[in-house]
Amino acid sequence: MIFEQGPIRPPSEAASLLIRVTRNCPWNQCYFCVTYRGKKFSRRSVSEIKQDILRIKGICEEIRDLSARWGENGNITPKVAERLRTGYDQQYLHVASWMYQGQKTIFLQDANSLIMKTKELLEVLKAIKKSFPTVERITTYARAKTARRKTLEELTDLCQAGLNRVHVGMESGSDNVLQIINKGASSEDMVNAGVKMEQAGISTCYYVLLGLGGKTYSREHALETARVLNMVNPTHIRFRTLLVKPGTPLEDKVKNGSFAPLSEDEIIREERLLIDNLNDIDSWLVSDHILNLLEEVRGNLSENKKFLLKVIDRYLGMPDNERVNFRLGRRAGVYRYLDDMKDQQRYEHVAKGVRHLESEGALEETIDHLRQKFL
């Protein structure tokens, strides 16, 4: 490995260069998560991180030289990418992709970069800006409880140094739900951290996990989450849909009967209740994950709330057979949006599959199996 990289980044950071500033997650006890299970959290030294930054800068220069040698005038072209796929470390391809997309965004890994001392994080941000002056946005994950501990002055300094956006796994605004999933943070932490970061000029992105309250707390999960989001007014709200992962404590709760997952239609009704109670905020709502059944539920809440509810009502108003058709088609990759069902050829193809699976008594099992592939 030429420079360190962690295991994940948000979908919205697909064009970003990944720089690892901490390893794994300092909490690592959420009952639904397996990303860092069994891995120990550790901090990287500023000198280590700076060495990685310089290595990446060197790779950028080497790739430009290779491009010139391969007759591409220093440009990052498909030909250059293809040559880098063979004989070069995968990280060369990652850097080349970042260069191709303009070297504008960087994501700091892993799960909670704000746990670094502010002085040290500022030093890292300065080093990034010095080596990569084209960078316009630097982003990271953070726990709400950690962000809350930072002073407004510290967060403002980080923003001015280039930390433009922070992604926070809010999951729920219900303290009951947060306790059930062992989040290690409260709704008050979510509010305090979000308000403070927005005041500091940092764009906040709050993630909500639909279905996390199960059947018992579904309504509370929706209403309390809306309450917290109304108080924070984050720049972005991103929906994710719960799928209980094998080997997690949440799966144990399902098996012992203490947690009853919602059906997909129940999750959509919960989603509607949540959105209906988001008031007087101008956050952008995004459903950019394959596990979300209705990806097209996206838009600015101050301008598009009625449209978002209309999309959901359109789905819920469909006859049972059409909702099942869309669910199977969405999970099988035949559909992306509700209007895709208007394609008669695709619709009949999915309908044939529904009829076959129903005759075998395997429809719901198959849909669930298809969903599991996206874990």
C-alpha positions, 0 to 999 in steps of 0.5 A: 500500500502506497498510502492508507485508505479506509473501507468506506466513504459516502456515495456523494463522495465518489469523485473525492480523493480519500485520505485517511486521518484516523483508523476505524471507529472510536465508538464501534458499538452501534447494533446495526453496523458491521463496517468496523466490527472487530477492528480497533480504533487508532489515531494517525500522527500528523506526520504520517498523514502529511507523508501520505499527502506528499505520496499522493502528490508524487503519484499525481506528478508520476501519472502526468509523466506517464500520460505524456510518455503514452502520447496523451499530453499529460491528460487523464484519458481512458487510455491512461486509465486502462494502462494503469489498470495493469502493472500499477497499484489500484491506488494509482487508478483512484488518484487518476480518477480524482485527477480526471474529475478535476481534483476538487474534493477530498474526503477524510476517513475514517468514521470520526475525523473530528476526534483529532485535536483541532490544532492537528486537524488544522495542520492536516488541512493546511498541508492538503491546501498547500499540496492540492490548491485546486481543492474546493471541498474537504469533507469527513464523517463525524459523530454528533457527540464529538462535534458537540465537544468542539467549540464554535470557534474551533469549528469556525477555524476548521471551516475557514481552513477548508473543512466544508462539509461534515457527514453525521450518522444521526440515524434517529431523533428518538432517544428510545430508538437511539438507546435501543440501537446503542448509538452512544449519542442523544437527540440533544447531541444531534441538535447541539452539534448540527446547530453549532456546525451550521453556525460555523459555516460547515455544511452538515449532512444528516443521515436518517435510517428509515425503519430503525424504530421497528414496528414498536417505535416507527411513529416515534422514530418518524416524529422525533427525527422530524423534530430534531431535523427541524431544529438543526435545518441541516444542509442535506438530509440523506435517507437510508433504509434499514436492512438488518445485517447478519452477525449484528446485535440487531439481528439477535434482537430480531431472532429473540423477538425484541425487534420487529422489522417493518415491511417495505410498504410500512417503511414508505409510510414511515418515510411519508410521516417523517417528511410531512412533519418537516416544517420551515426548513430548506434542507435538501432531501436525498435518497441516494442509496439502492436500498431506498425503494423510492430513489426519486424522493429528493429535492429541496424541502422548502420548494419540493415538499409537496412533490416528495409527498406526491411521489410517496402517495403515488406509490402507496395508491397503487394496487397491491399487484403494481406495488409488488411489481415495482418492488421486485423490478426495483430490487432486480435492477429493472426499474429505478423510478416509478415511471419506468413501469410505463415501459410495457416490455419491462413491466410484463417482464417483471410481472412474469417474474412475480407470477412465477415466484408467487406460484413457487411461494418464494416472492418475498424471500426472493425480494429480500434476497435481492435486497441483501445483495446491496449490503 
